Amino acid sequence: MEHIIFHHNGKEYAVYDALTLDEIKTIMKMSDERDRKLNPLNSKSTRKYFEDTDKMVAAILRRCFRMTDSQISDIEQSERRSLASAFIRFLKSANGL
């Protein structure tokens, strides 16, 4: 079975399982809700925002790219976030959202 290859920052990632339209919409709503609740002047709020972001990023990388926890931890935190964000933007665009 052939897989879509997603290119990001000069690297290639095989997509084993793309998100459904409902999942993409849910992630978009969750992201908007988290952004709305974020208080950048409150360190606890900021810490919770990034913890939630990192959990979502790890879940996306595990599912869509079939990455292990070890592979995920080998990627710099900002790069993980960037990869997941770019992939979600790609899926949104591909689905006309």
N, C-alpha and C positions, 0 to 999 in steps of 0.2 A: 504494500500500500504506500502510495506517495504522500508526502506531507508538504504543506506549505512551508516555505522558508521565509522567516521574518528577519529582515536585515536591520540592525541597530548599531550605530557607532562602529561600523567596520566589522561587526561580528554577525554570524548567521545563527539563527535559532530555529530548530524544527518545531513546528506547531503540531502537537499531537491531538489537541482537543480545544477547539475554539469555543468561546462562550456563546450561549444562546442569546437571542435578542432580548428576552426578559432579563437575563443575567446582566447584560450590558446596561440596560435601563436601570436595574437595581443598583449597580455600582455607581452610575451617574447620580442617582438620587442620594445614595449614601454619601458620596463625595460632596455634593451640594449641602447636605445636612451637616456634615462634619465641618465644612468651611463656614457655615452660618454660626455654628456653636463655638468656633475658635475665638478665643480672646488672646491676642498676641502679647498682651501686657501681663497675663497670668501664666506663670511658669507651669503650674499644674495642668492648665488647659492645653498649653503648647505641648507638653510631654505626652498627654493623653492623645492628642491629635496625631503626633508622629508614631506613637505605639500602635494606634489603630491603622494608620497608613501602612506601617511595616507588616502588620498581620495580613492585611488585604493583599499587599504586594507578594508576600510569600505564598499565599494561597493561589494567586494567579499564576505565579511561576511554577509551582508544583503541578498544578492541573494542566495548564496550557502547554508548557514546555517540558513537563515531566522531570523537573529538576528535583534533586535530593536536597535535604537540608544542608549537607556538606557543600554541594555545588552553589547553593544560594549564599551561604556564608562566605564563600570564596569571592563573591562579587562585592565590590565596594557598595556601601549602603546607598549613596547617592545614585550610583549606576543602576542598582536594583530598582529604585523608585523611578528612574528615568525610563528604563526598559519597560516596566509595567505600564507606565503612563503613555508611552509611545504606542504600545500594543493596544491599549484601550482606545486611544485616538484613532488608530488604524481600523479597529473593529467598528467604531462609531461611523467613520467615513464610509467603510465598505457596506455598512447597513443603512446608509442615508440618514443617520440620526443627527 
